[in-house]
Amino acid sequence: MTKDWQDEAAYKHFDSLDLSGLAWECLRRNSDYRANYPQMRDGLKSPAAWGLRFPG
């Protein structure tokens, strides 16, 4: 689903995001990240390539 980027109401929640929340919103919209995510989830690619660190 694609939101209308010109619809201010669709992005109202951005006003309350902290830095990590904003970073996540941008990252999750990245098509390359979405394509790599299944491989990272399955341990086949490193999240570090995206600058991510997960507590382990």
N, CA, C, O and CB atoms as a CASP TS submission, in Angstrom:
PFRMAT TS
TARGET T0000
AUTHOR 0000-0000-0000
METHOD Language model
MODEL 1
PARENT N/A
ATOM      1  N   MET     1       0.847  -1.174   0.000  1.00  0.00           N
ATOM      2  CA  MET     1       0.000   0.000   0.000  1.00  0.00           C
ATOM      3  C   MET     1       0.894   1.240   0.000  1.00  0.00           C
ATOM      4  O   MET     1       1.832   1.336   0.791  1.00  0.00           O
ATOM      5  CB  MET     1      -0.964  -0.003   1.223  1.00  0.00           C
ATOM      6  N   THR     2       0.609   2.148  -0.857  1.00  0.00           N
ATOM      7  CA  THR     2       1.378   3.384  -0.949  1.00  0.00           C
ATOM      8  C   THR     2       0.532   4.531  -0.422  1.00  0.00           C
ATOM      9  O   THR     2      -0.608   4.727  -0.842  1.00  0.00           O
ATOM     10  CB  THR     2       1.832   3.656  -2.409  1.00  0.00           C
ATOM     11  N   LYS     3       1.098   5.267   0.484  1.00  0.00           N
ATOM     12  CA  LYS     3       0.405   6.448   1.008  1.00  0.00           C
ATOM     13  C   LYS     3       0.674   7.633   0.090  1.00  0.00           C
ATOM     14  O   LYS     3       1.701   7.708  -0.584  1.00  0.00           O
ATOM     15  CB  LYS     3       0.859   6.767   2.465  1.00  0.00           C
ATOM     16  N   ASP     4      -0.270   8.542   0.088  1.00  0.00           N
ATOM     17  CA  ASP     4      -0.092   9.782  -0.661  1.00  0.00           C
ATOM     18  C   ASP     4       0.876  10.656   0.128  1.00  0.00           C
ATOM     19  O   ASP     4       0.515  11.190   1.177  1.00  0.00           O
ATOM     20  CB  ASP     4      -1.465  10.518  -0.903  1.00  0.00           C
ATOM     21  N   TRP     5       2.098  10.806  -0.368  1.00  0.00           N
ATOM     22  CA  TRP     5       3.117  11.553   0.370  1.00  0.00           C
ATOM     23  C   TRP     5       2.768  13.016   0.542  1.00  0.00           C
ATOM     24  O   TRP     5       3.384  13.711   1.350  1.00  0.00           O
ATOM     25  CB  TRP     5       4.439  11.437  -0.324  1.00  0.00           C
ATOM     26  N   GLN     6       1.787  13.492  -0.211  1.00  0.00           N
ATOM     27  CA  GLN     6       1.378  14.883  -0.065  1.00  0.00           C
ATOM     28  C   GLN     6       0.240  15.050   0.930  1.00  0.00           C
ATOM     29  O   GLN     6      -0.158  16.174   1.235  1.00  0.00           O
ATOM     30  CB  GLN     6       0.968  15.443  -1.404  1.00  0.00           C
ATOM     31  N   ASP     7      -0.289  13.936   1.440  1.00  0.00           N
ATOM     32  CA  ASP     7      -1.369  13.981   2.416  1.00  0.00           C
ATOM     33  C   ASP     7      -0.762  14.121   3.809  1.00  0.00           C
ATOM     34  O   ASP     7      -0.260  13.147   4.369  1.00  0.00           O
ATOM     35  CB  ASP     7      -2.268  12.709   2.321  1.00  0.00           C
ATOM     36  N   GLU     8      -0.806  15.322   4.365  1.00  0.00           N
ATOM     37  CA  GLU     8      -0.175  15.604   5.645  1.00  0.00           C
ATOM     38  C   GLU     8      -0.698  14.698   6.762  1.00  0.00           C
ATOM     39  O   GLU     8       0.065  14.320   7.651  1.00  0.00           O
ATOM     40  CB  GLU     8      -0.393  17.056   6.016  1.00  0.00           C
ATOM     41  N   ALA     9      -1.957  14.352   6.731  1.00  0.00           N
ATOM     42  CA  ALA     9      -2.542  13.505   7.776  1.00  0.00           C
ATOM     43  C   ALA     9      -1.930  12.105   7.779  1.00  0.00           C
ATOM     44  O   ALA     9      -1.842  11.468   8.828  1.00  0.00           O
ATOM     45  CB  ALA     9      -4.055  13.407   7.590  1.00  0.00           C
ATOM     46  N   ALA    10      -1.513  11.633   6.621  1.00  0.00           N
ATOM     47  CA  ALA    10      -0.935  10.292   6.528  1.00  0.00           C
ATOM     48  C   ALA    10       0.410  10.195   7.240  1.00  0.00           C
ATOM     49  O   ALA    10       0.863   9.094   7.553  1.00  0.00           O
ATOM     50  CB  ALA    10      -0.773   9.896   5.072  1.00  0.00           C
ATOM     51  N   TYR    11       1.046  11.317   7.497  1.00  0.00           N
ATOM     52  CA  TYR    11       2.373  11.330   8.120  1.00  0.00           C
ATOM     53  C   TYR    11       2.389  12.073   9.453  1.00  0.00           C
ATOM     54  O   TYR    11       3.457  12.424   9.954  1.00  0.00           O
ATOM     55  CB  TYR    11       3.377  11.959   7.179  1.00  0.00           C
ATOM     56  N   LYS    12       1.229  12.312  10.020  1.00  0.00           N
ATOM     57  CA  LYS    12       1.140  13.040  11.284  1.00  0.00           C
ATOM     58  C   LYS    12       1.937  12.350  12.385  1.00  0.00           C
ATOM     59  O   LYS    12       2.514  13.023  13.240  1.00  0.00           O
ATOM     60  CB  LYS    12      -0.317  13.182  11.709  1.00  0.00           C
ATOM     61  N   HIS    13       1.978  11.022  12.378  1.00  0.00           N
ATOM     62  CA  HIS    13       2.694  10.280  13.419  1.00  0.00           C
ATOM     63  C   HIS    13       4.201  10.555  13.411  1.00  0.00           C
ATOM     64  O   HIS    13       4.877  10.305  14.408  1.00  0.00           O
ATOM     65  CB  HIS    13       2.449   8.792  13.247  1.00  0.00           C
ATOM     66  N   PHE    14       4.725  11.060  12.308  1.00  0.00           N
ATOM     67  CA  PHE    14       6.153  11.377  12.231  1.00  0.00           C
ATOM     68  C   PHE    14       6.540  12.451  13.253  1.00  0.00           C
ATOM     69  O   PHE    14       7.682  12.482  13.713  1.00  0.00           O
ATOM     70  CB  PHE    14       6.517  11.844  10.812  1.00  0.00           C
ATOM     71  N   ASP    15       5.608  13.322  13.607  1.00  0.00           N
ATOM     72  CA  ASP    15       5.901  14.394  14.557  1.00  0.00           C
ATOM     73  C   ASP    15       6.266  13.859  15.938  1.00  0.00           C
ATOM     74  O   ASP    15       6.958  14.536  16.698  1.00  0.00           O
ATOM     75  CB  ASP    15       4.711  15.326  14.669  1.00  0.00           C
ATOM     76  N   SER    16       5.811  12.657  16.271  1.00  0.00           N
ATOM     77  CA  SER    16       6.060  12.110  17.605  1.00  0.00           C
ATOM     78  C   SER    16       7.176  11.068  17.637  1.00  0.00           C
ATOM     79  O   SER    16       7.440  10.488  18.690  1.00  0.00           O
ATOM     80  CB  SER    16       4.797  11.500  18.142  1.00  0.00           C
ATOM     81  N   LEU    17       7.830  10.821  16.515  1.00  0.00           N
ATOM     82  CA  LEU    17       8.886   9.809  16.466  1.00  0.00           C
ATOM     83  C   LEU    17      10.190  10.313  17.063  1.00  0.00           C
ATOM     84  O   LEU    17      10.563  11.473  16.890  1.00  0.00           O
ATOM     85  CB  LEU    17       9.117   9.367  15.036  1.00  0.00           C
ATOM     86  N   ASP    18      10.883   9.414  17.776  1.00  0.00           N
ATOM     87  CA  ASP    18      12.240   9.743  18.197  1.00  0.00           C
ATOM     88  C   ASP    18      13.179   9.380  17.043  1.00  0.00           C
ATOM     89  O   ASP    18      12.729   8.934  15.988  1.00  0.00           O
ATOM     90  CB  ASP    18      12.635   8.985  19.527  1.00  0.00           C
ATOM     91  N   LEU    19      14.467   9.572  17.248  1.00  0.00           N
ATOM     92  CA  LEU    19      15.426   9.348  16.167  1.00  0.00           C
ATOM     93  C   LEU    19      15.389   7.911  15.654  1.00  0.00           C
ATOM     94  O   LEU    19      15.414   7.687  14.444  1.00  0.00           O
ATOM     95  CB  LEU    19      16.829   9.689  16.639  1.00  0.00           C
ATOM     96  N   SER    20      15.331   6.940  16.557  1.00  0.00           N
ATOM     97  CA  SER    20      15.307   5.543  16.104  1.00  0.00           C
ATOM     98  C   SER    20      14.001   5.212  15.388  1.00  0.00           C
ATOM     99  O   SER    20      13.996   4.418  14.447  1.00  0.00           O
ATOM    100  CB  SER    20      15.504   4.593  17.292  1.00  0.00           C
ATOM    101  N   GLY    21      12.908   5.805  15.817  1.00  0.00           N
ATOM    102  CA  GLY    21      11.629   5.587  15.142  1.00  0.00           C
ATOM    103  C   GLY    21      11.634   6.149  13.733  1.00  0.00           C
ATOM    104  O   GLY    21      11.123   5.522  12.804  1.00  0.00           O
ATOM    105  N   LEU    22      12.210   7.329  13.577  1.00  0.00           N
ATOM    106  CA  LEU    22      12.316   7.926  12.248  1.00  0.00           C
ATOM    107  C   LEU    22      13.214   7.087  11.344  1.00  0.00           C
ATOM    108  O   LEU    22      12.906   6.870  10.173  1.00  0.00           O
ATOM    109  CB  LEU    22      12.855   9.359  12.345  1.00  0.00           C
ATOM    110  N   ALA    23      14.339   6.614  11.908  1.00  0.00           N
ATOM    111  CA  ALA    23      15.249   5.767  11.132  1.00  0.00           C
ATOM    112  C   ALA    23      14.524   4.505  10.673  1.00  0.00           C
ATOM    113  O   ALA    23      14.666   4.091   9.522  1.00  0.00           O
ATOM    114  CB  ALA    23      16.502   5.396  11.966  1.00  0.00           C
ATOM    115  N   TRP    24      13.746   3.892  11.570  1.00  0.00           N
ATOM    116  CA  TRP    24      13.013   2.677  11.210  1.00  0.00           C
ATOM    117  C   TRP    24      11.997   2.958  10.107  1.00  0.00           C
ATOM    118  O   TRP    24      11.885   2.177   9.163  1.00  0.00           O
ATOM    119  CB  TRP    24      12.307   2.093  12.441  1.00  0.00           C
ATOM    120  N   GLU    25      11.259   4.054  10.210  1.00  0.00           N
ATOM    121  CA  GLU    25      10.268   4.383   9.186  1.00  0.00           C
ATOM    122  C   GLU    25      10.921   4.519   7.816  1.00  0.00           C
ATOM    123  O   GLU    25      10.359   4.079   6.813  1.00  0.00           O
ATOM    124  CB  GLU    25       9.533   5.679   9.550  1.00  0.00           C
ATOM    125  N   CYS    26      12.103   5.124   7.768  1.00  0.00           N
ATOM    126  CA  CYS    26      12.802   5.287   6.493  1.00  0.00           C
ATOM    127  C   CYS    26      13.350   3.952   6.002  1.00  0.00           C
ATOM    128  O   CYS    26      13.251   3.633   4.817  1.00  0.00           O
ATOM    129  CB  CYS    26      13.943   6.309   6.629  1.00  0.00           C
ATOM    130  N   LEU    27      13.923   3.176   6.908  1.00  0.00           N
ATOM    131  CA  LEU    27      14.509   1.896   6.531  1.00  0.00           C
ATOM    132  C   LEU    27      13.460   0.927   6.007  1.00  0.00           C
ATOM    133  O   LEU    27      13.680   0.270   4.989  1.00  0.00           O
ATOM    134  CB  LEU    27      15.231   1.282   7.713  1.00  0.00           C
ATOM    135  N   ARG    28      12.337   0.830   6.678  1.00  0.00           N
ATOM    136  CA  ARG    28      11.330  -0.165   6.288  1.00  0.00           C
ATOM    137  C   ARG    28      10.689   0.146   4.930  1.00  0.00           C
ATOM    138  O   ARG    28      10.068  -0.720   4.314  1.00  0.00           O
ATOM    139  CB  ARG    28      10.245  -0.246   7.356  1.00  0.00           C
ATOM    140  N   ARG    29      10.846   1.377   4.478  1.00  0.00           N
ATOM    141  CA  ARG    29      10.324   1.746   3.158  1.00  0.00           C
ATOM    142  C   ARG    29      11.336   1.491   2.039  1.00  0.00           C
ATOM    143  O   ARG    29      11.010   1.634   0.860  1.00  0.00           O
ATOM    144  CB  ARG    29       9.918   3.211   3.153  1.00  0.00           C
ATOM    145  N   ASN    30      12.547   1.118   2.403  1.00  0.00           N
ATOM    146  CA  ASN    30      13.604   0.905   1.423  1.00  0.00           C
ATOM    147  C   ASN    30      13.420  -0.471   0.765  1.00  0.00           C
ATOM    148  O   ASN    30      13.463  -1.493   1.451  1.00  0.00           O
ATOM    149  CB  ASN    30      15.008   1.018   2.092  1.00  0.00           C
ATOM    150  N   SER    31      13.221  -0.501  -0.528  1.00  0.00           N
ATOM    151  CA  SER    31      12.944  -1.758  -1.227  1.00  0.00           C
ATOM    152  C   SER    31      14.122  -2.732  -1.161  1.00  0.00           C
ATOM    153  O   SER    31      13.913  -3.944  -1.109  1.00  0.00           O
ATOM    154  CB  SER    31      12.594  -1.477  -2.680  1.00  0.00           C
ATOM    155  N   ASP    32      15.344  -2.224  -1.163  1.00  0.00           N
ATOM    156  CA  ASP    32      16.508  -3.110  -1.030  1.00  0.00           C
ATOM    157  C   ASP    32      16.530  -3.773   0.349  1.00  0.00           C
ATOM    158  O   ASP    32      16.822  -4.963   0.465  1.00  0.00           O
ATOM    159  CB  ASP    32      17.817  -2.320  -1.261  1.00  0.00           C
ATOM    160  N   TYR    33      16.222  -3.003   1.388  1.00  0.00           N
ATOM    161  CA  TYR    33      16.163  -3.573   2.737  1.00  0.00           C
ATOM    162  C   TYR    33      15.090  -4.653   2.812  1.00  0.00           C
ATOM    163  O   TYR    33      15.332  -5.740   3.337  1.00  0.00           O
ATOM    164  CB  TYR    33      15.886  -2.473   3.781  1.00  0.00           C
ATOM    165  N   ARG    34      13.899  -4.349   2.284  1.00  0.00           N
ATOM    166  CA  ARG    34      12.807  -5.336   2.323  1.00  0.00           C
ATOM    167  C   ARG    34      13.198  -6.605   1.577  1.00  0.00           C
ATOM    168  O   ARG    34      12.816  -7.701   1.987  1.00  0.00           O
ATOM    169  CB  ARG    34      11.519  -4.745   1.716  1.00  0.00           C
ATOM    170  N   ALA    35      13.952  -6.474   0.492  1.00  0.00           N
ATOM    171  CA  ALA    35      14.397  -7.651  -0.264  1.00  0.00           C
ATOM    172  C   ALA    35      15.440  -8.448   0.519  1.00  0.00           C
ATOM    173  O   ALA    35      15.475  -9.676   0.429  1.00  0.00           O
ATOM    174  CB  ALA    35      14.975  -7.226  -1.626  1.00  0.00           C
ATOM    175  N   ASN    36      16.292  -7.757   1.291  1.00  0.00           N
ATOM    176  CA  ASN    36      17.341  -8.425   2.069  1.00  0.00           C
ATOM    177  C   ASN    36      16.848  -8.986   3.393  1.00  0.00           C
ATOM    178  O   ASN    36      17.474  -9.887   3.951  1.00  0.00           O
ATOM    179  CB  ASN    36      18.466  -7.469   2.331  1.00  0.00           C
ATOM    180  N   TYR    37      15.749  -8.475   3.901  1.00  0.00           N
ATOM    181  CA  TYR    37      15.295  -8.861   5.237  1.00  0.00           C
ATOM    182  C   TYR    37      15.130 -10.372   5.427  1.00  0.00           C
ATOM    183  O   TYR    37      15.608 -10.895   6.434  1.00  0.00           O
ATOM    184  CB  TYR    37      13.992  -8.184   5.530  1.00  0.00           C
ATOM    185  N   PRO    38      14.482 -11.097   4.517  1.00  0.00           N
ATOM    186  CA  PRO    38      14.349 -12.547   4.731  1.00  0.00           C
ATOM    187  C   PRO    38      15.697 -13.253   4.885  1.00  0.00           C
ATOM    188  O   PRO    38      15.817 -14.201   5.661  1.00  0.00           O
ATOM    189  CB  PRO    38      13.588 -13.167   3.575  1.00  0.00           C
ATOM    190  N   GLN    39      16.698 -12.797   4.156  1.00  0.00           N
ATOM    191  CA  GLN    39      18.022 -13.406   4.270  1.00  0.00           C
ATOM    192  C   GLN    39      18.678 -13.050   5.598  1.00  0.00           C
ATOM    193  O   GLN    39      19.375 -13.879   6.183  1.00  0.00           O
ATOM    194  CB  GLN    39      18.913 -12.963   3.110  1.00  0.00           C
ATOM    195  N   MET    40      18.466 -11.836   6.077  1.00  0.00           N
ATOM    196  CA  MET    40      18.998 -11.457   7.389  1.00  0.00           C
ATOM    197  C   MET    40      18.296 -12.242   8.483  1.00  0.00           C
ATOM    198  O   MET    40      18.934 -12.719   9.421  1.00  0.00           O
ATOM    199  CB  MET    40      18.838  -9.941   7.631  1.00  0.00           C
ATOM    200  N   ARG    41      16.996 -12.375   8.364  1.00  0.00           N
ATOM    201  CA  ARG    41      16.200 -13.117   9.352  1.00  0.00           C
ATOM    202  C   ARG    41      16.664 -14.567   9.441  1.00  0.00           C
ATOM    203  O   ARG    41      16.700 -15.152  10.523  1.00  0.00           O
ATOM    204  CB  ARG    41      14.699 -13.063   8.993  1.00  0.00           C
ATOM    205  N   ASP    42      17.016 -15.135   8.305  1.00  0.00           N
ATOM    206  CA  ASP    42      17.438 -16.532   8.254  1.00  0.00           C
ATOM    207  C   ASP    42      18.933 -16.714   8.492  1.00  0.00           C
ATOM    208  O   ASP    42      19.440 -17.832   8.404  1.00  0.00           O
ATOM    209  CB  ASP    42      17.068 -17.124   6.924  1.00  0.00           C
ATOM    210  N   GLY    43      19.649 -15.618   8.794  1.00  0.00           N
ATOM    211  CA  GLY    43      21.076 -15.693   9.096  1.00  0.00           C
ATOM    212  C   GLY    43      21.971 -15.815   7.885  1.00  0.00           C
ATOM    213  O   GLY    43      23.151 -16.142   8.019  1.00  0.00           O
ATOM    214  N   LEU    44      21.432 -15.558   6.700  1.00  0.00           N
ATOM    215  CA  LEU    44      22.215 -15.684   5.473  1.00  0.00           C
ATOM    216  C   LEU    44      22.913 -14.389   5.080  1.00  0.00           C
ATOM    217  O   LEU    44      23.855 -14.406   4.289  1.00  0.00           O
ATOM    218  CB  LEU    44      21.328 -16.137   4.347  1.00  0.00           C
ATOM    219  N   LYS    45      22.458 -13.278   5.625  1.00  0.00           N
ATOM    220  CA  LYS    45      23.089 -11.972   5.393  1.00  0.00           C
ATOM    221  C   LYS    45      23.210 -11.268   6.734  1.00  0.00           C
ATOM    222  O   LYS    45      22.427 -11.510   7.653  1.00  0.00           O
ATOM    223  CB  LYS    45      22.266 -11.103   4.370  1.00  0.00           C
ATOM    224  N   SER    46      24.190 -10.403   6.831  1.00  0.00           N
ATOM    225  CA  SER    46      24.422  -9.685   8.078  1.00  0.00           C
ATOM    226  C   SER    46      23.644  -8.371   8.120  1.00  0.00           C
ATOM    227  O   SER    46      23.715  -7.585   7.175  1.00  0.00           O
ATOM    228  CB  SER    46      25.911  -9.417   8.263  1.00  0.00           C
ATOM    229  N   PRO    47      22.902  -8.122   9.205  1.00  0.00           N
ATOM    230  CA  PRO    47      22.254  -6.823   9.369  1.00  0.00           C
ATOM    231  C   PRO    47      23.262  -5.684   9.473  1.00  0.00           C
ATOM    232  O   PRO    47      22.910  -4.523   9.271  1.00  0.00           O
ATOM    233  CB  PRO    47      21.371  -6.837  10.600  1.00  0.00           C
ATOM    234  N   ALA    48      24.515  -6.011   9.788  1.00  0.00           N
ATOM    235  CA  ALA    48      25.545  -4.977   9.913  1.00  0.00           C
ATOM    236  C   ALA    48      25.746  -4.233   8.595  1.00  0.00           C
ATOM    237  O   ALA    48      26.155  -3.072   8.593  1.00  0.00           O
ATOM    238  CB  ALA    48      26.870  -5.597  10.371  1.00  0.00           C
ATOM    239  N   ALA    49      25.464  -4.888   7.488  1.00  0.00           N
ATOM    240  CA  ALA    49      25.581  -4.232   6.181  1.00  0.00           C
ATOM    241  C   ALA    49      24.624  -3.031   6.086  1.00  0.00           C
ATOM    242  O   ALA    49      24.849  -2.118   5.292  1.00  0.00           O
ATOM    243  CB  ALA    49      25.286  -5.244   5.043  1.00  0.00           C
ATOM    244  N   TRP    50      23.573  -3.037   6.889  1.00  0.00           N
ATOM    245  CA  TRP    50      22.602  -1.946   6.930  1.00  0.00           C
ATOM    246  C   TRP    50      22.853  -1.036   8.134  1.00  0.00           C
ATOM    247  O   TRP    50      22.070  -0.126   8.405  1.00  0.00           O
ATOM    248  CB  TRP    50      21.171  -2.505   6.978  1.00  0.00           C
ATOM    249  N   GLY    51      23.945  -1.287   8.848  1.00  0.00           N
ATOM    250  CA  GLY    51      24.247  -0.478  10.027  1.00  0.00           C
ATOM    251  C   GLY    51      23.421  -0.871  11.230  1.00  0.00           C
ATOM    252  O   GLY    51      23.289  -0.097  12.178  1.00  0.00           O
ATOM    253  N   LEU    52      22.859  -2.077  11.199  1.00  0.00           N
ATOM    254  CA  LEU    52      21.992  -2.532  12.293  1.00  0.00           C
ATOM    255  C   LEU    52      22.731  -3.426  13.270  1.00  0.00           C
ATOM    256  O   LEU    52      23.613  -4.197  12.893  1.00  0.00           O
ATOM    257  CB  LEU    52      20.789  -3.272  11.739  1.00  0.00           C
ATOM    258  N   ARG    53      22.355  -3.306  14.521  1.00  0.00           N
ATOM    259  CA  ARG    53      22.864  -4.188  15.564  1.00  0.00           C
ATOM    260  C   ARG    53      21.676  -4.646  16.372  1.00  0.00           C
ATOM    261  O   ARG    53      20.880  -3.831  16.838  1.00  0.00           O
ATOM    262  CB  ARG    53      23.933  -3.479  16.466  1.00  0.00           C
ATOM    263  N   PHE    54      21.553  -5.944  16.541  1.00  0.00           N
ATOM    264  CA  PHE    54      20.445  -6.494  17.321  1.00  0.00           C
ATOM    265  C   PHE    54      20.985  -7.059  18.623  1.00  0.00           C
ATOM    266  O   PHE    54      22.001  -7.753  18.632  1.00  0.00           O
ATOM    267  CB  PHE    54      19.684  -7.586  16.522  1.00  0.00           C
ATOM    268  N   PRO    55      20.305  -6.762  19.721  1.00  0.00           N
ATOM    269  CA  PRO    55      20.764  -7.346  20.980  1.00  0.00           C
ATOM    270  C   PRO    55      20.689  -8.857  20.909  1.00  0.00           C
ATOM    271  O   PRO    55      19.728  -9.417  20.381  1.00  0.00           O
ATOM    272  CB  PRO    55      19.932  -6.824  22.163  1.00  0.00           C
ATOM    273  N   GLY    56      21.685  -9.502  21.432  1.00  0.00           N
ATOM    274  CA  GLY    56      21.687 -10.927  21.250  1.00  0.00           C
ATOM    275  C   GLY    56      21.862 -11.695  22.485  1.00  0.00           C
ATOM    276  O   GLY    56      21.879 -12.925  22.449  1.00  0.00           O
TER
END
